[in-house]
Amino acid sequence: MAFVVCVTQPAIAAKPTCTSDAMIVFDASGSMAASDFPDGAPSRIDRVRQAISRFVPTVSKVRNLGLIIYGPGPHFDTCRNVSLRFRPIPNAGSRIISEVERAKPEGRTSLTAAVRLAARSFRTSDSVGTIVLVTDGEETCGGNPCKLASELKASYPNVTVHVIGYKLQSFDGYSASSGAECLAEQTGGYTATVETIDALVRALTKSLGCPEVAWHKPAKPLLRQH
């Protein structure tokens, strides 16, 4: 008697491409109002706005983008102020710029809840997508980014998280880590710690840019033969 043994291969996660849907998670917590630069101005959030304004118009032409902002909001418990402004849509550049320009920095850093909401904002749990977290500090609302990383790997296998730390400073004033690096490590993303607008633009370009599409020169039209 012959026996047939069936071996089930584990599913291989599909990695996002540079045109896959993406969610930007934007830190507008109270610490983003700080002006801790040599020239004293503008504030952290103003500098991040400048980077967003420089970068987003180009990438939004080739991929759907969505936006989550955490920090400011209507709730007395500021940890609940995690706002899904919109899910990934085409040509979202001007809308993203408008939303971040209006955000008044206040509240606490609920980055874990914000990233979780970003993952749930894709069409299905099998959707291929990218999340880019931009934060100036570590979780202050009791969330556990590393636990969330494991959950995302299991429940959203095709989602990659990139973590960009801008002027990182923890509530003890010394740590140069957001504590969210494991989100990138476990989902195949990357982390960057930046101090300037130019460096932030480069980090955004690395995480969301699509040079082979965005800067591809159109082919010349064929000449009609007579």
Buried (B, 14 or more C-beta within 10 A) or exposed (E): EEEEEEEEEEEEBEEBEBBBBBBBBBBBBBBBBBEEBEEEEEBBBBBBBBBBBBBBBBBBEBBBBBBBBBBBBEEEEBBBBBBBBBBBBEEBBEBBBEBBEEBEBBBBBBBBBBBBBBBEBBEEBBBBBBBBBBBBBBBBBEBEBBEBBEBBBEEBBBBBBBBBBBBBBBEEEEEEBBBBBBBBBBBBBBBBBBEEBEBBBBBBBEBBBBEEBBEEEEEEEEEEEE
